[in-house]
Amino acid sequence: MSATHYFVIAVVGYLLGSIPFGYLLVRFVRHEDIRAVGSGNIGATNVLRSGSKGLGALTLLLDTAKGVAAVYAGEWLAHVFFSASTSTSINPGAAAALAGLFALLGHVFPVWLGFKGGKGVATGFGVFAALLPLAALGTLVVFAVVFVLSRYVSLASILSAVALPLLALWLNRDGYTPLLLLALFLIPTVIIVKHHQNIRRLLSGTEFRFGKPNGSAA
């Protein structure tokens, strides 16, 4: 597999991930720029807190779906296109992981919005729902429990990201390609780093909490 083939898979994943659904939905439906509302984030949480539960739910669904789509696109490219054009093939799982990793990067750093995107929680979940479904399901349970107990979306997102590689390695210690291992640790790291402002607010007690009248926007 040539470097060009890896590059094409990465670009396809990035372009799928970079579709800014939250921005587009709010722009076309409400004629507003979601970046000027609340925290300025284009993700589902900020869309929801902007006053539109329907658009928030749709953003969540579409951001998750593009993570899933990128994984399957990478796997398809490895199976159908590249294996037919060269005697050297790529492991489909590695191709899927590469596409998923770049989908996450596309969401966080979309070229269409000056490389200022979301925090990657929904897209990252979509990537791992396709790559490692049991581990992804486990992180969903972690998210739900932490959110119900704390009412902090940011805290639930951060702890879910921390739990993901631990759950994945606990559930299955074998069968990881280097690219899958890279995605397994890099995607949660990016998500946690993107929550650095939320972490500061959590530590200072000023983070937004759902169901409370006061608090900062996450």
PEHURA-V439723 format. One record per helix or strand of 2 or more residues. SS is the DSSP state (alpha for helix, beta for strand). FROM is the first residue (numbers start at 1). LEN is the number of residues. If there is no record, write none. Layout:
# PEHURA-V439723
ss=SS from=FROM len=LEN
ss=SS from=FROM len=LEN
This chain:
# PEHURA-V439723
ss=alpha from=3 len=15
ss=alpha from=21 len=10
ss=alpha from=34 len=3
ss=alpha from=44 len=6
ss=alpha from=53 len=33
ss=alpha from=92 len=17
ss=alpha from=111 len=3
ss=alpha from=121 len=11
ss=alpha from=133 len=18
ss=alpha from=153 len=19
ss=alpha from=178 len=17
ss=alpha from=196 len=9
